[in-house]
Amino acid sequence: QLRLEESGGSLVQPGGSLRLSCTFNGWSLDYYAIAWFRQAPGKEREGILCQSSRGDNTYYADPVKGRFTLSRGNPKNTVYLQMNDLKSEDSGVYYCAADSLTPSSSVQRMCGGGYRDLEVWGQGTLVTVSS
């Protein structure tokens, strides 16, 4: 069964940085669109960053624009979410997801609600931003 595993979540002070990893137990994520979601306590899960499989289209939700970036790593089965200038409202459980059927034109929809069920999910990693 294909799955993803997030890591790197921890306690960090406001203004700090953190890099989350998302590792695939398959061969490569090159053919998958990638999505990062987060869920704060008592709130619905929100899509924050979604990228097409070729990396030619990336959608950033307004709360993370200019602060978060996604990179595809080497080895090819890992992607990273770099989070800078963290704020308390960034706290929550962060999930990565991958989908081989999402075209580049649909990455914004991928981050939004009501999109198709994404193929592969991780279990989440907790990020706490607090002084």
KOLLUMTOR-277107 format. One record per atom (N, C-alpha, C, O): x, y, z; atom name; residue in three letters. Coordinates in pm, whole numbers, padded with zeros to 5 digits. Example, Ala and Ser with C-alpha at 12.3 -4.5 7.8 and 13.67 -1.06 7.14 Angstrom:
BEGIN
x,y,z,site,code
01319,-00569,00780,N,ALA
01230,-00450,00780,CA,ALA
01320,-00330,00780,C,ALA
01424,-00332,00846,O,ALA
01285,-00225,00708,N,SER
01367,-00106,00714,CA,SER
01290,00003,00787,C,SER
01341,00114,00804,O,SER
end
This chain:
BEGIN
x,y,z,site,code
00084,-00118,00000,N,GLN
00000,00000,00000,CA,GLN
00089,00124,00000,C,GLN
00181,00136,00081,O,GLN
00061,00215,-00090,N,LEU
00140,00337,-00097,CA,LEU
00102,00430,00017,C,LEU
-00015,00444,00052,O,LEU
00202,00493,00072,N,ARG
00175,00588,00180,CA,ARG
00285,00692,00185,C,ARG
00392,00676,00126,O,ARG
00256,00799,00257,N,LEU
00349,00908,00282,CA,LEU
00375,00916,00431,C,LEU
00291,00877,00512,O,LEU
00489,00968,00467,N,GLU
00521,00988,00608,CA,GLU
00582,01126,00626,C,GLU
00685,01158,00567,O,GLU
00516,01207,00708,N,GLU
00566,01339,00739,CA,GLU
00660,01332,00859,C,GLU
00645,01246,00946,O,GLU
00755,01422,00863,N,SER
00843,01435,00979,CA,SER
00892,01578,00987,C,SER
00878,01656,00893,O,SER
00949,01611,01101,N,GLY
01007,01742,01119,CA,GLY
00926,01838,01204,C,GLY
00972,01947,01236,O,GLY
00807,01798,01240,N,GLY
00728,01885,01325,CA,GLY
00787,01897,01465,C,GLY
00841,01800,01519,O,GLY
00775,02016,01523,N,SER
00828,02037,01657,CA,SER
00774,02168,01713,C,SER
00692,02235,01650,O,SER
00821,02202,01831,N,LEU
00792,02331,01893,CA,LEU
00895,02433,01843,C,LEU
01015,02407,01845,O,LEU
00846,02548,01798,N,VAL
00935,02652,01747,CA,VAL
00881,02787,01793,C,VAL
00761,02804,01811,O,VAL
00970,02881,01813,N,GLN
00930,03014,01857,CA,GLN
00875,03097,01741,C,GLN
00912,03074,01625,O,GLN
00789,03190,01770,N,PRO
00742,03280,01664,CA,PRO
00859,03349,01595,C,PRO
00955,03391,01659,O,PRO
00849,03358,01464,N,GLY
00957,03415,01385,CA,GLY
01060,03313,01341,C,GLY
01146,03343,01259,O,GLY
01051,03194,01393,N,GLY
01146,03090,01358,CA,GLY
01112,03018,01230,C,GLY
01012,03049,01164,O,GLY
01195,02922,01196,N,SER
01177,02845,01073,CA,SER
01175,02696,01105,C,SER
01226,02651,01208,O,SER
01114,02623,01015,N,LEU
01105,02478,01030,CA,LEU
01094,02417,00891,C,LEU
01033,02477,00802,O,LEU
01152,02301,00873,N,ARG
01138,02230,00746,CA,ARG
01074,02095,00771,C,ARG
01127,02013,00847,O,ARG
00962,02072,00709,N,LEU
00895,01943,00717,CA,LEU
00933,01857,00597,C,LEU
00953,01907,00486,O,LEU
00942,01728,00622,N,SER
00969,01633,00515,CA,SER
00848,01545,00493,C,SER
00771,01517,00585,O,SER
00833,01502,00371,N,CYS
00724,01411,00333,CA,CYS
00788,01303,00246,C,CYS
00830,01329,00134,O,CYS
00795,01181,00300,N,THR
00864,01073,00232,CA,THR
00765,00968,00184,C,THR
00677,00925,00258,O,THR
00782,00927,00060,N,PHE
00695,00833,-00009,CA,PHE
00757,00694,-00003,C,PHE
00877,00678,-00021,O,PHE
00673,00593,00022,N,ASN
00729,00458,00025,CA,ASN
00734,00394,-00113,C,ASN
00769,00277,-00127,O,ASN
00697,00472,-00215,N,GLY
00712,00426,-00352,CA,GLY
00843,00472,-00411,C,GLY
00930,00520,-00339,O,GLY
00858,00458,-00542,N,TRP
00986,00485,-00605,CA,TRP
01016,00634,-00615,C,TRP
01126,00679,-00583,O,TRP
00915,00712,-00661,N,SER
00941,00853,-00688,CA,SER
00811,00932,-00681,C,SER
00703,00882,-00712,O,SER
00824,01057,-00639,N,LEU
00710,01148,-00639,CA,LEU
00707,01236,-00764,C,LEU
00627,01328,-00774,O,LEU
00795,01208,-00859,N,ASP
00806,01291,-00979,CA,ASP
00675,01301,-01056,C,ASP
00651,01402,-01123,O,ASP
00592,01200,-01050,N,TYR
00469,01197,-01130,CA,TYR
00345,01230,-01048,C,TYR
00233,01205,-01090,O,TYR
00369,01286,-00931,N,TYR
00258,01318,-00842,CA,TYR
00250,01467,-00815,C,TYR
00352,01533,-00789,O,TYR
00131,01520,-00821,N,ALA
00108,01652,-00764,CA,ALA
00111,01638,-00612,C,ALA
00069,01536,-00557,O,ALA
00161,01741,-00546,N,ILE
00181,01737,-00401,CA,ILE
00096,01844,-00336,C,ILE
00084,01956,-00386,O,ILE
00037,01808,-00224,N,ALA
-00043,01903,-00146,CA,ALA
00000,01897,-00001,C,ALA
00028,01790,00054,O,ALA
00005,02013,00060,N,TRP
00023,02022,00205,CA,TRP
-00104,02083,00264,C,TRP
-00153,02186,00218,O,TRP
-00153,02018,00365,N,PHE
-00270,02065,00440,CA,PHE
-00228,02082,00585,C,PHE
-00127,02028,00630,O,PHE
-00308,02158,00657,N,ARG
-00287,02167,00801,CA,ARG
-00422,02177,00869,C,ARG
-00522,02221,00810,O,ARG
-00423,02135,00993,N,GLN
-00544,02142,01072,CA,GLN
-00509,02189,01212,C,GLN
-00437,02122,01286,O,GLN
-00563,02304,01247,N,ALA
-00545,02358,01381,CA,ALA
-00653,02301,01472,C,ALA
-00759,02260,01424,O,ALA
-00627,02298,01603,N,PRO
-00729,02245,01696,CA,PRO
-00861,02319,01681,C,PRO
-00865,02442,01684,O,PRO
-00968,02244,01666,N,GLY
-01100,02302,01656,CA,GLY
-01134,02364,01522,C,GLY
-01240,02424,01506,O,GLY
-01045,02349,01426,N,LYS
-01069,02408,01295,CA,LYS
-01068,02300,01187,C,LYS
-01019,02189,01207,O,LYS
-01123,02337,01073,N,GLU
-01123,02243,00961,CA,GLU
-00984,02237,00896,C,GLU
-00903,02330,00906,O,GLU
-00960,02126,00832,N,ARG
-00835,02113,00758,CA,ARG
-00834,02211,00641,C,ARG
-00935,02226,00572,O,ARG
-00721,02276,00618,N,GLU
-00709,02371,00508,CA,GLU
-00589,02335,00421,C,GLU
-00484,02293,00471,O,GLU
-00606,02352,00293,N,GLY
-00495,02334,00200,CA,GLY
-00412,02460,00197,C,GLY
-00466,02570,00180,O,GLY
-00281,02448,00214,N,ILE
-00196,02566,00220,CA,ILE
-00102,02579,00103,C,ILE
-00063,02690,00068,O,ILE
-00064,02470,00042,N,LEU
00031,02476,-00069,CA,LEU
00012,02352,-00153,C,LEU
00015,02240,-00102,O,LEU
-00006,02371,-00282,N,CYS
-00022,02259,-00374,CA,CYS
00062,02284,-00498,C,CYS
00067,02396,-00549,O,CYS
00126,02180,-00545,N,GLN
00217,02195,-00660,CA,GLN
00193,02083,-00760,C,GLN
00169,01968,-00724,O,GLN
00199,02121,-00887,N,SER
00183,02022,-00993,CA,SER
00300,01924,-00996,C,SER
00405,01950,-00937,O,SER
00282,01813,-01063,N,SER
00385,01711,-01067,CA,SER
00516,01760,-01130,C,SER
00624,01718,-01090,O,SER
00505,01848,-01228,N,ARG
00626,01900,-01292,CA,ARG
00681,02024,-01224,C,ARG
00787,02074,-01261,O,ARG
00609,02072,-01123,N,GLY
00656,02190,-01052,CA,GLY
00632,02320,-01125,C,GLY
00686,02424,-01086,O,GLY
00551,02316,-01232,N,ASP
00531,02438,-01312,CA,ASP
00415,02522,-01263,C,ASP
00393,02631,-01314,O,ASP
00342,02474,-01167,N,ASN
00231,02550,-01113,CA,ASN
00221,02521,-00963,C,ASN
00204,02407,-00921,O,ASN
00231,02626,-00885,N,THR
00223,02612,-00739,CA,THR
00120,02710,-00687,C,THR
00123,02829,-00721,O,THR
00031,02662,-00607,N,TYR
-00069,02747,-00542,CA,TYR
-00032,02763,-00396,C,TYR
00000,02666,-00327,O,TYR
-00036,02887,-00348,N,TYR
-00010,02918,-00208,CA,TYR
-00136,02982,-00150,C,TYR
-00189,03078,-00206,O,TYR
-00182,02929,-00041,N,ALA
-00292,02995,00029,CA,ALA
-00242,03126,00087,C,ALA
-00125,03138,00123,O,ALA
-00330,03224,00095,N,ASP
-00290,03357,00139,CA,ASP
-00215,03359,00273,C,ASP
-00117,03433,00285,O,ASP
-00256,03281,00372,N,PRO
-00187,03288,00502,CA,PRO
-00039,03248,00497,C,PRO
00038,03284,00586,O,PRO
00003,03174,00394,N,VAL
00141,03125,00391,CA,VAL
00221,03185,00276,C,VAL
00341,03159,00263,O,VAL
00155,03265,00194,N,LYS
00223,03321,00077,CA,LYS
00342,03405,00119,C,LYS
00330,03490,00208,O,LYS
00455,03383,00056,N,GLY
00576,03457,00088,CA,GLY
00655,03400,00204,C,GLY
00767,03445,00230,O,GLY
00600,03301,00274,N,ARG
00670,03244,00389,CA,ARG
00699,03096,00373,C,ARG
00800,03047,00424,O,ARG
00614,03024,00302,N,PHE
00629,02879,00286,CA,PHE
00665,02848,00141,C,PHE
00615,02911,00048,O,PHE
00752,02750,00125,N,THR
00785,02702,-00009,CA,THR
00796,02550,-00008,C,THR
00824,02489,00095,O,THR
00773,02491,-00123,N,LEU
00785,02347,-00139,CA,LEU
00902,02318,-00231,C,LEU
00921,02387,-00331,O,LEU
00978,02219,-00197,N,SER
01085,02175,-00286,CA,SER
01080,02023,-00297,C,SER
01041,01952,-00204,O,SER
01119,01977,-00412,N,ARG
01123,01832,-00437,CA,ARG
01268,01787,-00422,C,ARG
01361,01843,-00480,O,ARG
01282,01683,-00343,N,GLY
01416,01652,-00299,CA,GLY
01489,01547,-00380,C,GLY
01438,01493,-00478,O,GLY
01605,01523,-00335,N,ASN
01688,01414,-00384,CA,ASN
01727,01332,-00262,C,ASN
01817,01375,-00191,O,ASN
01669,01221,-00233,N,PRO
01604,01130,-00325,CA,PRO
01467,01178,-00372,C,PRO
01402,01259,-00306,O,PRO
01425,01126,-00485,N,LYS
01305,01171,-00550,CA,LYS
01177,01128,-00480,C,LYS
01068,01163,-00524,O,LYS
01190,01054,-00373,N,ASN
01069,01013,-00303,CA,ASN
01041,01103,-00182,C,ASN
00961,01067,-00096,O,ASN
01107,01219,-00177,N,THR
01088,01310,-00064,CA,THR
01062,01452,-00115,C,THR
01126,01499,-00209,O,THR
00967,01518,-00050,N,VAL
00944,01660,-00073,CA,VAL
00953,01732,00061,C,VAL
00936,01671,00167,O,VAL
00979,01861,00054,N,TYR
01001,01938,00175,CA,TYR
00911,02062,00176,C,TYR
00885,02123,00072,O,TYR
00865,02097,00292,N,LEU
00792,02221,00313,CA,LEU
00877,02309,00404,C,LEU
00892,02282,00523,O,LEU
00931,02414,00344,N,GLN
01011,02509,00421,CA,GLN
00919,02619,00473,C,GLN
00848,02684,00396,O,GLN
00919,02637,00602,N,MET
00830,02734,00666,CA,MET
00915,02837,00739,C,MET
00990,02804,00831,O,MET
00902,02961,00699,N,ASN
00978,03070,00758,CA,ASN
00885,03171,00826,C,ASN
00765,03175,00798,O,ASN
00942,03250,00915,N,ASP
00866,03354,00985,CA,ASP
00737,03297,01043,C,ASP
00628,03349,01019,O,ASP
00751,03192,01117,N,LEU
00633,03122,01169,CA,LEU
00558,03207,01270,C,LEU
00617,03284,01346,O,LEU
00428,03191,01269,N,LYS
00338,03264,01357,CA,LYS
00258,03163,01440,C,LYS
00249,03045,01405,O,LYS
00202,03209,01547,N,SER
00126,03119,01634,CA,SER
00011,03053,01557,C,SER
-00025,02938,01583,O,SER
-00047,03128,01463,N,GLU
-00159,03073,01386,CA,GLU
-00116,02965,01286,C,GLU
-00201,02904,01221,O,GLU
00014,02942,01274,N,ASP
00061,02832,01190,CA,ASP
00060,02699,01264,C,ASP
00086,02594,01205,O,ASP
00031,02702,01391,N,SER
00030,02579,01470,CA,SER
-00079,02484,01420,C,SER
-00187,02526,01380,O,SER
-00047,02355,01424,N,GLY
-00145,02256,01384,CA,GLY
-00076,02129,01338,C,GLY
00047,02119,01340,O,GLY
-00156,02035,01296,N,VAL
-00104,01912,01238,CA,VAL
-00093,01931,01087,C,VAL
-00189,01971,01021,O,VAL
00023,01903,01034,N,TYR
00051,01921,00892,CA,TYR
00051,01785,00822,C,TYR
00116,01690,00866,O,TYR
-00022,01780,00712,N,TYR
-00034,01658,00634,CA,TYR
00014,01682,00491,C,TYR
-00010,01788,00433,O,TYR
00082,01584,00436,N,CYS
00110,01590,00293,CA,CYS
00026,01484,00222,C,CYS
-00012,01382,00279,O,CYS
-00001,01514,00097,N,ALA
-00079,01423,00013,CA,ALA
-00022,01427,-00128,C,ALA
00039,01525,-00169,O,ALA
-00044,01320,-00201,N,ALA
00006,01312,-00338,CA,ALA
-00101,01253,-00428,C,ALA
-00180,01167,-00387,O,ALA
-00103,01300,-00550,N,ASP
-00205,01254,-00643,CA,ASP
-00149,01254,-00784,C,ASP
-00100,01357,-00832,O,ASP
-00157,01141,-00851,N,SER
-00099,01130,-00985,CA,SER
-00195,01174,-01094,C,SER
-00157,01183,-01211,O,SER
-00320,01202,-01058,N,LEU
-00420,01235,-01159,CA,LEU
-00456,01382,-01163,C,LEU
-00541,01423,-01243,O,LEU
-00393,01463,-01077,N,THR
-00424,01606,-01076,CA,THR
-00342,01678,-01182,C,THR
-00219,01676,-01176,O,THR
-00407,01742,-01279,N,PRO
-00330,01816,-01380,CA,PRO
-00281,01948,-01323,C,PRO
-00329,01995,-01220,O,PRO
-00186,02007,-01392,N,SER
-00129,02134,-01347,CA,SER
-00235,02241,-01328,C,SER
-00226,02323,-01237,O,SER
-00334,02241,-01414,N,SER
-00439,02343,-01408,CA,SER
-00528,02330,-01287,C,SER
-00606,02421,-01259,O,SER
-00519,02221,-01213,N,SER
-00611,02196,-01102,CA,SER
-00546,02205,-00965,C,SER
-00607,02163,-00866,O,SER
-00426,02258,-00956,N,VAL
-00359,02255,-00825,CA,VAL
-00431,02343,-00723,C,VAL
-00432,02312,-00604,O,VAL
-00491,02454,-00768,N,GLN
-00563,02535,-00672,CA,GLN
-00685,02460,-00619,C,GLN
-00715,02464,-00500,O,GLN
-00753,02392,-00708,N,ARG
-00867,02311,-00665,CA,ARG
-00821,02199,-00572,C,ARG
-00893,02161,-00479,O,ARG
-00703,02147,-00596,N,MET
-00649,02041,-00512,CA,MET
-00638,02087,-00366,C,MET
-00661,02009,-00274,O,MET
-00604,02214,-00347,N,CYS
-00592,02269,-00214,CA,CYS
-00727,02307,-00154,C,CYS
-00740,02321,-00032,O,CYS
-00825,02323,-00239,N,GLY
-00954,02367,-00191,CA,GLY
-01041,02251,-00147,C,GLY
-01002,02135,-00159,O,GLY
-01157,02282,-00098,N,GLY
-01247,02177,-00055,CA,GLY
-01328,02123,-00170,C,GLY
-01348,02191,-00270,O,GLY
-01374,02000,-00155,N,GLY
-01461,01942,-00255,CA,GLY
-01393,01884,-00376,C,GLY
-01460,01847,-00472,O,GLY
-01263,01876,-00373,N,TYR
-01189,01817,-00484,CA,TYR
-01193,01666,-00470,C,TYR
-01239,01615,-00368,O,TYR
-01148,01596,-00567,N,ARG
-01148,01450,-00564,CA,ARG
-01062,01400,-00448,C,ARG
-00976,01473,-00397,O,ARG
-01085,01275,-00407,N,ASP
-01004,01216,-00301,CA,ASP
-00863,01195,-00353,C,ASP
-00842,01130,-00455,O,ASP
-00767,01251,-00282,N,LEU
-00629,01236,-00323,CA,LEU
-00581,01095,-00293,C,LEU
-00627,01031,-00198,O,LEU
-00488,01047,-00375,N,GLU
-00455,00904,-00373,CA,GLU
-00377,00860,-00250,C,GLU
-00403,00753,-00195,O,GLU
-00283,00942,-00206,N,VAL
-00193,00898,-00099,CA,VAL
-00186,01008,00007,C,VAL
-00174,01126,-00026,O,VAL
-00192,00968,00131,N,TRP
-00187,01062,00245,CA,TRP
-00086,01016,00348,C,TRP
-00052,00898,00359,O,TRP
-00038,01114,00424,N,GLY
00041,01083,00540,CA,GLY
-00043,01092,00667,C,GLY
-00161,01127,00662,O,GLY
00019,01061,00778,N,GLN
-00051,01061,00906,CA,GLN
-00041,01194,00979,C,GLN
-00113,01217,01076,O,GLN
00046,01281,00934,N,GLY
00055,01414,00992,CA,GLY
00171,01428,01088,C,GLY
00219,01332,01148,O,GLY
00216,01552,01102,N,THR
00321,01587,01198,CA,THR
00281,01717,01265,C,THR
00231,01808,01199,O,THR
00304,01727,01395,N,LEU
00256,01840,01474,CA,LEU
00358,01953,01476,C,LEU
00476,01933,01505,O,LEU
00309,02071,01444,N,VAL
00389,02194,01453,CA,VAL
00325,02284,01558,C,VAL
00206,02312,01552,O,VAL
00405,02327,01652,N,THR
00357,02419,01754,CA,THR
00446,02542,01753,C,THR
00567,02534,01771,O,THR
00383,02655,01732,N,VAL
00457,02782,01731,CA,VAL
00418,02858,01857,C,VAL
00304,02904,01871,O,VAL
00512,02871,01946,N,SER
00483,02932,02076,CA,SER
00612,02976,02141,C,SER
00717,02915,02123,O,SER
00600,03085,02218,N,SER
00715,03131,02294,CA,SER
00717,03070,02434,C,SER
00808,03098,02512,O,SER
end
